Amino acid sequence: MTWAISDRLSSGEIGIQDSEQITSTPNPELKAKTGLDRPTIPVMGGDAGRNDRLKTAVFNTGAGAGGELADLGLRTLASFLLARLLGPAGLGVWLLARTVAFDFGHIVARLGLDEGVLRFISLHHGRAEHAAARSVLRRAIIGTLGASLLAVAGILVLAPVLANQVFHKPESLLLMRLIAPSIIILAPCFVVLSGVQAINLLKIRVLAQKVAFPLGQTLVLGAALCWAWGLRGAIAAHYAGIVAMAAVAGMLGLRALRRTLGTGRGAFRTKELLSYSLPVTLAEASNFLVLWSGIIMLGILSTREEVGIYGVALRIGSLVWIPLHAVNQMFSPMIASLHGRRDHVNLQEMFKLTARWVLFVSLPILVVVVVAGRDILSLFGPGFQAGYLALVLVAAGKMVAAATGSVGFMLNMTGRQRLNLLNSIILGIANIVLNYFWIQRWGAVGAAAAAALSLSAVNIMRVVQVRLILGFGLFSRGYVVGLCAAVLGGGLIFLVRPVIDGFIGTVALLSGFLLIYAALIATVGLEPADKEAAVLARRKVITGLGFKGSGFKGSKVQGFGGSTRDRDR
């Protein structure tokens, strides 16, 4: 497809009507399905294209946010039940075993192929090259199955060494062996869910990963707490969540992919998929070191209780970047699609728009976590309030990551995954070094400080790289107003906080902050695109009607893609 057409559209050399008559090379598969041998050129300019982008962004971000809220509630409840079930010491052993055998294990098992599926299926589906998209999916599923078997074998072999000689906690050995096989189920599920996300059926991924998985865990943990099952209950809950997610991915995800992409073999070079995916998985492993090495290093250098306390602080502090996760689920396939069309004007517009959305929502979450942190920690049981300072540091690091927007995906989805890998390796090594020295001095607080500093540094580096390589800036007027509003409101809170005591006073204080913050954002922080998005969201909530082109009702429109014929259907 000749992407110079979009440049000619922008310059006025050709009109929209002319552009719709221009076609790319013949596509036999498309002709067999639609009678057209060439896809029409997506029209990106004008008010209609802009409305389509906003509708897709609002709807998919709303679905992602709904899933994140469900995930937030269920996972927080699961963490509460787990902490009550096991206590700080038992929770520390569980987190240590799960982090090594599951969290790190499934990164290795996936080989970054789920990210490869997200990128390449987005590209090929947008061009109606469904045979190639099917080939990507099939190769990724086979690859993750093989890699997960090897990963499980490696964990089972290394578990005695890790439990006895590295962590000096023999009770973690059996847990590692019991947890590890679950990644054989999980890794292919992630590939399937990335596939449905790539074809804009985000609601299936949300249902599987954000609802079914934590719901299955929470229900079993509730029963385990009632009958005092201890670590056996934790294991049962772990597998219940994974089986629930696999059921949704298999029954809904695979069916949707077959319906959209068809069946049969297709042509796609495995080398191209691996050349993208392997650097991504190395970057994920390095990011894992930044985020989770605190638990591993605490397991080596400190006590089980410190591991448990830090684990709860990490869970609560992660609430701050939930808005970023919601936006990333919507925005990541759009980055690949827009970059593939070389539509950098619209890509930059959406990058700034989504960064503002994340900032507006994340800042008040940070204030709530910091102000009410001690009260929240006390709910998890005696001993967990000692993690308050660690919680504040973790939340601050997550806030920096949220404030920088989708910069990691901007690099990955535009083909700069090796640069992103280099970033992650440098910061992963730095985080391990900081953990080694700071944990021995400050325990869980040192681990939190190392994570916050490393996470902040790597995301600031990515912001600079996106600016230098792609030419995209992060800041806008609304972005700066959001920062100022949070600083003003947060400053007022900390001035009056010493004279307000009790639960009622804290709730009143936070309510006042939220009202002031929302008023400032609504009056001076919203830009025209934000106001349009707010109108669309309000209409959606009030009327309950679906957006055309959102991809949620089986539409072929990919938000930014599809012909005008598809959009008007």
N, C-alpha and C positions, 0 to 999 in steps of 0.2 A: 504494500500500500504506500502511495506516495504522500508522505507526511508534510511535504511542502505546501499541500493544499491549505492547511490551517494557517500558514503564514500568508498565503494569498488571500484568504478570507479576512484576516486581520487588517491587511493593507487596503482592502477594498477592491483588489484587482478582479476578483470574481464574487458573485453574490451567493447567498445561501441556496437559491434554487439551482444555480449552476453547479454548486458543489455536490448536490445530491445526485447529479447525473454522472459524476466521476467515479469510476470503479477501479478496483485493484485487480490483481491477477485472478483468473478463474479458480473457483473452489468447487470441485465436483461434489464433495459431501454436502455443501450448502445447497447446491442445485437439487440433489436428490431429496432433500427435506423440504425445501421451500419453493423450488422452481426457479430461483434466482441463482445465477452462477457466480455472482460477485456481491460482496456486502457493500451497502451504501456507506459513504463516509460519515462518521459521526460529526454532527455539527455542535461545536462547543461554545460558540459565541452567542450573544444575544440574550434577551430576558428569558426565553424559554429554556435555554441550556442552563442558565443560572438557577432558575427555579427548580429544574430537575436535580441539580447538584445539591441544593439546599434541602429539597424533599428527601433525597436519599440519605444525606448526612443526618438530618433530624431523625428520620425514622430508624435508621440503623444504629445511631448513637443512643436513641431512646431504648431500643431493644437491648443494646449492650449495657446501658445504664440500669435497666430493669433487671437484667441478669446479674450485674455486679451487686445491686442492692440485695437481691435474693441470696447471692453467694455470700455477701457480707453478713447478713443475718444468720444464715445457716452455719457458716464456718465459725463465726464468733460463738454461736451456741455450742457447736461441736468442740471448740477449744475450751470453753467453759466446762463442759461435761467431762472432757478429757483431763483437765487440770483437777477437777473435783474427784475424778475416779482414781488418778494416779498420785496426786500430790507433787510438789516440786522435784523431789528426787526421782520418782518413777517417771514423771513427764520428761525429765532430762535424759534418762536412758532411752525412752521411746523416741524422742526427737533426734538423738544422736544416731540410732539405728536407722530410722526412717530417712534422715538426710543423706546418709551414705548409700543405703541399699535401694532407695526409691527416688529421691529427688535428683541425685546425681546419676543414678543408674538409668533413669529413663531419658536423660539428656543424651547419654552415650547410645542408648538403644534407638533413639529417633534419628541420629546422624544428621540432624538439620533437614531431613527430607520433608517434614511437615511444612517448613518455611519454603522449601523448593516448590512444593505443591501449591502453596498460596501464591507464589509469584508466577509460576509458569502456567497454571490453569487460569489465573486471572488474565494473563496475556492472550493465551490461545482461545479461551472462551469469548473474550471480547472481539476476536477476529473470526469467530465462528469456525475455528479449526478444532473441532471436537475430537477428531481421531487422535490428534497430538495430545490433547488434554487427557483423554482416556489412557494413553500410553504413560503419561507422567504419573497418573494415579496408580496404575497397576505396578509400575516399577518401584514406586515409593512404598507401597504396602509390602511387596516382597522384600525389599531392602530392610524395612524396619523389623519384619519378622525374623530375618536372619540375624540382624544386629542385636535384637533383644535376647535371643537365645545365647549368643556369645557373651553378652553383658551379664546375664544371670549366672552363667557358668563361671565367669571371672569373679563375681561377687561371692559365690559360694566357696570358691577356692581361697579367696583373700580374707573372708570373714574371720577365721580364727586368729590370723595375724593382727587384723585391725582391732578386734575386741580385746585380745589378751596383751599384745605387745605395744600397740599404738595408743589405744584409749585407756588401757588398764581397767576395763570394766567388763568382766567376763559375762555378766548378765545380758549384755547387748548381742552376744553371738547368736543365740537362738532367734532373737527378733530379726536380725539381718537375714538369716536363712529363710524365715517365714515370709518376710516382706518382699524379698527380691523377685520371686516368680510373678508377682503382680504386674511387672513392667511388660511381660509378654502380651498381656491383654491391653495395657494402656497405650503402648507405642503405636500400633496400627490404628487405634481409635483417634489419636491426634492427627494422623494423616487424613483419615476420612473427614474429620471435623474441619481441617484446614481446606479440604476440597469443597465442602459446602459453603464455607466462608468465601472462597474464591468466586463462587457463582452467585454470591450475594444472598444466600439463604442463611444469614447469620443467626436467625432465631433457632435453628436446629442446634448449632454449636452452643448457644446460650442455654438451651434446655438441657443438653447433655452435660456440659462441663460446669455450668453455674447453678443448675437446679438439681438434676438427678444425682450427680456425684456427692455434693455436700448433704443432700437430703437423706440419701442412703446411709451415709456415715452418721448423721445426727440421730436418726431413728434407732440404729443399733446401739449407739453410745448411750442413749437414754435408757434402753433396756439393760445395758451393761452396768450402769450406775445403780439402777434399782436392785439388781441381783448381785452386785459386787463381783463382777467377773474379772476385774483388774486388767492385766495386760492381754489376757485372752479376749476380753471385750474390745480392746483397742485393735487387735488384729482382725477380729470379725467385722468391725466397723470399716476398717480400711478396705477390705475386699468387697463389702456390701456397696460402698460408694463406686468402686471401679466397675463392678458388674452392672450397676444401674446405668452408669455412663455408657458402657459398651452396648447395652441393650438399645438405648436411644440412638447411638451412632450407627448401629447395625440396621435397625428397623426403619429409621427415618433418613439417616444420612446416606447410606448406600442406595436406598430407593430413589432419593432425590437426585443423586449423581447419575444413576442409570437413566432416569427420566430426562434429565437435561442434556447429558453428554452422549447418550445412546450406549450401545454395547458393541463388543468386537475389539479387535486389536488395532493399534495405531502405530505410527512411526514417530519416535522421539529418541534422541541420542542420550543414553545413560550417562555418558561422560559430561554432557552439558548440565544435567541435573546434579551430578556429584560435584562438579567444579563449583557450583553455587552453594550446595548444601553443606559440604564438609567444612569450609571456612565458617559457615554460620554455626555449626555445632561446636566448633572450637571457641567461637565467640560466646556462645551460650554457656559453655563450661567455664570460661573465664568470668562471665557475669555471675555464674553460680558461686564462684570463689568470693566475689565481691559481696554477694548477698548472704551467703550461708557459711562461709568459712569461719565466721564467729562461733557458730555452734560446734563445728568440728574442732577448732582450736581450743575452745573452752573444754570440750571433752578430753583433749590431750593435756591441757595445762591446769584445769581447774576441777571443780566438783560437779556432781550430778545436779545439785541444787542450783548452781549458777547457770547450768545449761537450761534447766527448766524455766528459771526466771527470765533469762534472756529470750527464750523461745516465745513466751507470752508477750514480752515487750515488742518483739519483732512482729508478731501477729497484729497487735493493736496499732503499732506505728504504721503498718502497711495500709491501713485504712486511708491514709492521705493520698495515695496514688491510685485509688480505685477509679476516679474519673479518667485518668490516663489510660487504664486498661480498657475502659468502655469505648473511648474514642479510637484507640489503636485497632480494635476489632473492626470498626467501620472503615478507618482511614487506610490501613495497610494495603488492601487490594486496590484501592483507588490510586495509591501512589504508583504501583506497578502499571496500572492501566493508563494513567495520565502520562507517566514518563515514557511508556512505550509509544504513545502517540506524539511525544515531544510537545505536549501542551503544558509548557512551563508556567504560563501566565495563570491558568486555573489551578495548577498544583501549588504555586506560591500563595494564592488566595486561600485555598483550603488549609494549607499549613498554618497560616496565621490565624485563621478562624478557629481551627480546632485547638490551637495553643491557648487562645483566649478562653474558650469554653472550659478547658481543663483547669486553668488558673482560677477562674471565677469560682469553681466548685471546690477545688482543693484547699484554698486558703482558709475558708471557715472551718473545714474539717480539722486542719492543723490546730487552729485556735481552740476548738472543742477538746481535742485530744490532750493538748498541753494543760488547759485549765482544769479539766475533769479527770486527768490521768490517774491520780491517786485513788479516786473513788472507783474508777473502772477496774483498776488492778485489784482492789480489795474484794471485788466480786469473785475472783478466781480462787480465793482461799487464803489462809494465813501464809505469810512469807512472801507473797508476790509483790507487795507494795515496795519492797526493796528495789524493784526494777524501775522506779519512776524516772530517774535520771537517764537510764538507758533508753526508756521509752521516748523521752523528749529528743534525745540525740537521733534515734532511728527515724522519728517523724520528721525532723528537720532535714535529714538526708533524702528521705522520700519526697519531701516538698520541693527540693531543688530538682530532683528528677522529673517531677510532675510539671514544674514551671518551665522546663526546657522543651516540653511538647514531644512530638513523635520523631525526635531527631535520629534515634537508632534505626527506626524503620525507614526514614528518609535515606539513610546511607545504604541499608540492606536492599531495599526495593528498587534502588536506582543503580545497582550493580557495584556498589562500593563495599561489599561485604568483607573484603580482605582488609580494608582500612578499619572497619568496625572491629574486626578480629584483633588487629594490632592494638587498638584502644583498650579492648577488654583484657588482653594479655598483660599489658603494662599495668593496668589498674589492679588486676587480679594478683599480680606479684607484689605490688605495693601494699595491697590489703593484707596479704599473708604476713609480710614483714611487720606492718603496724600491729597486727593482732598478736604476733609473737611477743613484742615488747610491752604493749599496753595491757594485754590480758594478765600478764604476770604482775603488773603493778595495780591495775584497777578492776580486774575481773570482768563482769558483764558490761560495766560502763566502758571499759577499754575496748571491748568488742564492738559496742554500739558506736563509739567514736570513730573507730577504724572504718566501719561500714559507711557511716555518714560522710566522712571525708572522701573515701574512694568513690562512692556513688556520685557525689557532687562533682568531683573532678572529671570523671569520665563523661558526664553529660554536658559539662561546660565545654570540654574538648570537642564533643560532637556538634554543639551549636556553632563553634568557630569553623569547623570543617564544612558544615552545611552552608555557611555563609561564603566561605572561600571557594568551594567546589561548585555548588549549585547556584550561588548568588542569592540565596533566600535568607532574609532577615527574620528574626523571631518577634521583634518588638513592634507594637502598634500603639495608637493612642489609648484604645480600650485596655490593652495589656498593662500599660503604665498606671492608668486610673485604678485598675483592680489591685495592683500592688500597693498603691498609696492608700486605698480604702482599707485594706487589711491592716496595714501598719498603723493607721490612725485608730481604727477600732480596737486592735490588739493592744495598742499603747494605753488607751483609756481603761481597758480591762485590768491591766496590770497595775495601774495607778489606784484603782478602787478595790482590787481583790483583797488586800490585807485587812480591810474593814468589813468584809462580808464573809460570814461563816454559814455552814450548814448546806444541806442539799437544796433547799428551796432558794437560798440566796445564790447559789451557783447557777441554778436553772434560770433565775431571773436575769442574772448578769449575762449569761450566754444568749438569752433571748433578746436582750437589748442590743448586744453586739450584732446579732444576725439581722435585726431590723435596720440598724444604721448602715451596715454593710450592703444589704440588699437595696436600700434606698439610694446610696451613692452609686452603685453599679447601674441601677435602672435609670437614674437621671443623667449621669455624665459618662458612664463607662461603656455603654452599648454603641457599637457602630452600626451603620445601615444593614449590613449582612446579619448581624446579631439580632436586630429587631425583626427582620424578615423571618429568621429562623424561629424566633419566639412566637410570632404570629402563626406560623405553620404548626408548631408544637401545640399551641393553645387550641387551634382548630381540630387537631388530631385528638386531643384529649376530650374536647367538648362533643364532637360529632361521632367519634369512634369509627370514622371512615378511613379506609386504607389509601395510601398515596399511590398513584400510578407510577410505575417504574421503580418502585422500591425494592422489587425482587422478593417480596414476601408472599405474593400470591401466584407464584409460578411464572411471573413475567420474565421475559428474556432481556429486559432492559437492565443494564448494569450501572444505572445511575449516571455515569459519565459516558457510557457507550450506547450502542444500539442506534438504529436509524430513527429518523423522525417518524417513519411509519410505525415503528414499535412504540414510540412514545405516545403517539396519538391513539393507540389501540384501546 
